[in-house]
Amino acid sequence: MSGKPETKRQRWQLLDSIRGLTLVSMILYHGTWDLVYLYGVRWRWFLGRGAFLWQQSICWTFILLSGFCWGLGKRPLQRSLTVFGAGALVTAVTLLFMPAERVICGVLFLLGGSGLLLVLLHKTLKRVPALAGLLISFLLFLFFYQLPQGAVGFGPWRTALPAGLYRSRVGVPFGFPPPDFFSSDYFPLLPWFFLFAAGYFLWRLFAEKGPSPALARSLTFGIAPLSFLGRHSLIIYLLHQPLLYGCLWALSALTGLF
């Protein structure tokens, strides 16, 4: 293969709709989080595994889809720098105005950083067969999934890592946070870059083999409101929390419900 796989440049509305639906789910999740943790609304279910699975479904979808769409964009370097810069802006704003809910190495840092890594690694990774790359990336993601909690491996074969690896803040972006580190949104490069890479190899698989006619038709189908949200996901992500805070504050002040 001598270059980037050929792909049609038509907009795949289904991808926008999936991203838009995930955005709606994220806004509902964050609104519920604000009610529970900032306003003291008691909802036991949200403190359990169900809410964790809800949160994970959102971030897994965003990250996998972002990796898939990396190859569809015309300017991956510019796009990755924009997202990375947006992540830096979120960190700066939360440190200044909401230090108790600060975001350090959040999901935008992960998406932008992963995109930049792919810009550097693409010429090497394109030599890897797409299916093999997809399987290896996903297995590596699962292997390193608990790295920020101090372990690697699968299930009963999980191995704890030396505590000395988690003593410096230099390791925070790479999945080695010290015990006193806190971020309300933490997505280090390990393990999450490998999920992003799995999305990239999934795109490669589509681009090289080409979707079936039925699948190609389905990819052009979208739900207009969700597709609109998906096309403007970055600005909506940046604005949704301030708008949520403002709406909940106004509702609390006007009604006294919480």
C-alpha positions in Angstrom: 0.0 0.0 0.0 1.7 3.2 -1.1 -0.4 5.8 0.7 -3.5 6.6 2.6 -6.5 4.4 1.6 -8.9 6.0 -0.8 -12.2 7.0 0.7 -15.2 8.8 -0.6 -15.4 12.3 0.7 -19.1 12.3 1.0 -20.4 13.0 4.5 -21.4 9.9 6.3 -24.5 11.2 8.1 -24.8 8.1 10.3 -21.5 8.9 12.0 -22.7 12.4 12.8 -26.0 11.0 14.2 -24.2 8.5 16.4 -21.9 11.3 17.7 -24.9 13.5 18.2 -26.8 10.8 20.1 -23.7 10.3 22.3 -23.6 14.0 22.9 -27.2 13.9 24.2 -26.3 11.0 26.4 -23.3 12.9 27.7 -25.3 16.0 28.5 -27.9 14.0 30.4 -25.1 12.2 32.3 -23.3 15.4 33.2 -26.6 17.1 34.2 -27.4 14.2 36.5 -23.8 14.3 37.9 -24.2 18.0 38.7 -27.5 17.3 40.5 -26.1 14.5 42.6 -22.6 15.8 43.4 -23.1 19.6 43.4 -26.7 19.9 44.5 -26.9 16.9 46.8 -29.8 15.2 45.0 -30.0 11.6 46.3 -30.1 8.9 43.7 -28.5 5.7 44.8 -28.5 4.2 41.3 -26.2 6.9 40.1 -23.7 6.0 42.7 -23.5 2.4 41.5 -22.3 0.3 38.6 -25.2 1.4 36.3 -24.0 5.0 36.2 -20.4 3.8 35.6 -21.5 1.7 32.6 -23.5 4.7 31.3 -20.4 6.9 31.6 -18.2 4.3 29.9 -20.6 3.8 27.0 -20.3 7.6 26.3 -16.5 7.8 26.4 -15.9 4.5 24.5 -18.2 5.6 21.7 -16.6 9.1 21.5 -13.0 7.8 21.5 -13.6 4.9 19.1 -15.6 7.1 16.7 -12.9 9.9 16.9 -10.3 7.3 15.9 -12.4 6.1 13.0 -13.1 9.7 11.8 -9.4 10.7 12.0 -8.8 9.2 8.5 -11.9 10.8 7.1 -10.8 14.4 7.8 -8.9 16.4 5.3 -6.6 18.2 7.8 -5.9 15.8 10.7 -3.0 17.8 12.1 -5.1 21.0 12.2 -8.1 19.2 13.7 -6.0 17.5 16.3 -4.2 20.7 17.3 -7.6 22.5 17.6 -9.0 19.7 19.9 -5.8 19.6 22.0 -6.0 23.4 22.4 -9.6 23.2 23.4 -8.6 20.6 26.1 -5.9 23.1 27.4 -8.6 25.8 27.5 -10.9 23.6 29.6 -8.0 22.8 32.0 -7.1 26.5 32.4 -10.7 27.6 32.9 -11.5 24.9 35.5 -8.2 25.6 37.4 -9.1 29.3 37.6 -12.8 29.2 38.3 -13.6 25.7 39.5 -10.5 24.3 41.1 -12.6 21.7 43.1 -13.8 20.3 39.8 -10.7 20.8 37.8 -10.1 18.9 34.5 -6.5 17.8 33.9 -5.8 15.5 31.0 -9.5 15.3 30.1 -11.1 13.7 27.1 -10.2 16.6 24.8 -6.6 16.2 25.8 -6.9 12.5 24.9 -8.6 13.0 21.5 -6.2 15.8 20.5 -3.1 14.1 21.7 -4.1 10.8 20.1 -4.8 12.5 16.8 -1.3 14.1 17.0 0.3 10.8 17.7 -1.4 9.3 14.7 -0.1 12.1 12.5 3.4 11.0 13.6 2.8 7.3 13.5 0.5 7.0 10.4 3.3 6.2 7.9 4.4 3.3 10.2 0.9 2.1 11.2 -0.3 2.0 7.6 2.1 -0.9 7.1 0.2 -2.9 9.7 -2.7 -5.0 8.3 -5.9 -3.3 9.3 -7.6 -6.4 10.9 -4.4 -7.2 12.9 -4.0 -3.6 14.0 -7.7 -3.5 15.1 -7.4 -6.7 17.2 -4.0 -5.8 18.7 -5.0 -2.2 19.5 -8.2 -3.4 21.3 -6.3 -6.1 23.2 -3.7 -3.6 24.3 -6.5 -1.2 25.4 -8.0 -4.0 27.6 -4.5 -5.0 28.9 -3.7 -1.4 30.0 -7.3 -0.5 31.0 -6.5 -0.5 34.8 -3.1 1.1 34.4 -4.2 4.4 36.1 -5.4 2.3 39.1 -2.0 0.6 39.3 -2.4 -2.7 37.5 -2.2 -4.3 34.0 -3.5 -7.6 32.6 -6.8 -9.4 32.1 -9.1 -10.5 35.0 -7.4 -13.1 37.2 -4.1 -12.5 35.4 -4.0 -8.9 36.5 -0.6 -7.8 37.9 -0.1 -4.8 40.2 2.7 -2.4 39.2 5.3 -0.9 41.6 4.1 2.1 43.5 7.2 4.0 42.5 5.8 4.4 39.0 3.0 6.6 40.4 5.1 9.1 42.4 5.6 11.9 39.8 3.2 14.2 38.1 5.2 13.7 34.9 3.4 10.4 34.6 -0.1 11.9 34.7 -0.6 12.2 30.9 0.6 8.7 30.4 -1.6 6.9 33.0 0.6 7.0 36.0 -1.1 9.4 38.4 0.3 9.9 41.9 -2.0 9.2 44.9 -2.9 12.9 45.5 -3.8 13.6 41.9 -7.4 14.6 41.1 -9.2 15.4 37.9 -13.0 15.3 37.4 -12.4 14.1 33.9 -9.2 12.0 33.4 -8.3 10.2 30.2 -4.6 9.5 30.0 -2.9 8.3 26.8 -2.7 4.9 28.3 -4.9 3.0 27.9 -7.2 5.2 25.9 -4.9 5.9 22.9 -5.2 2.2 22.0 -9.0 2.5 21.8 -8.5 5.5 19.5 -6.1 3.5 17.5 -8.7 0.7 17.2 -11.1 3.2 15.7 -8.3 4.2 13.2 -7.7 0.6 12.2 -11.5 0.1 11.9 -11.6 3.0 9.4 -8.7 1.4 7.6 -10.6 -1.8 7.3 -13.6 0.0 5.8 -11.4 2.1 3.5 -9.5 -0.8 2.1 -12.3 -3.3 1.7 -15.1 -0.8 1.1 -18.5 -1.2 2.7 -21.1 -3.4 1.1 -23.7 -1.5 -1.0 -26.3 -1.9 1.8 -23.9 -0.6 4.4 -22.8 2.3 2.2 -26.5 3.3 1.9 -27.0 3.1 5.6 -24.0 5.3 6.3 -25.6 8.1 4.4 -28.7 7.9 6.5 -28.9 10.3 9.5 -31.4 11.9 11.9 -31.1 15.6 11.1 -31.1 17.1 14.6 -28.6 14.5 15.9 -26.4 15.0 12.8 -26.4 18.7 13.4 -25.2 18.1 17.0 -22.6 15.7 15.8 -21.2 18.1 13.2 -20.8 20.7 16.0 -19.7 18.4 18.8 -16.6 20.4 19.9 -18.3 23.7 20.5 -21.3 21.9 22.1 -18.9 20.0 24.4 -17.2 23.3 25.4 -20.5 25.1 26.1 -22.6 22.4 27.7 -21.3 22.4 31.2 -21.5 26.2 31.7 -25.0 26.1 30.3 -25.9 23.2 32.6 -24.5 25.1 35.6 -26.5 28.2 34.7 -29.7 26.4 34.1 -29.5 24.4 37.3 -28.5 27.4 39.3 -31.5 29.4 37.9 -33.9 26.5 38.5 -32.6 26.1 42.1 -32.9 29.8 42.8 -36.4 30.1 41.3 -37.9 26.9 42.7 -35.9 25.9 45.7 -36.1 22.3 44.6 -32.5 21.6 45.4 
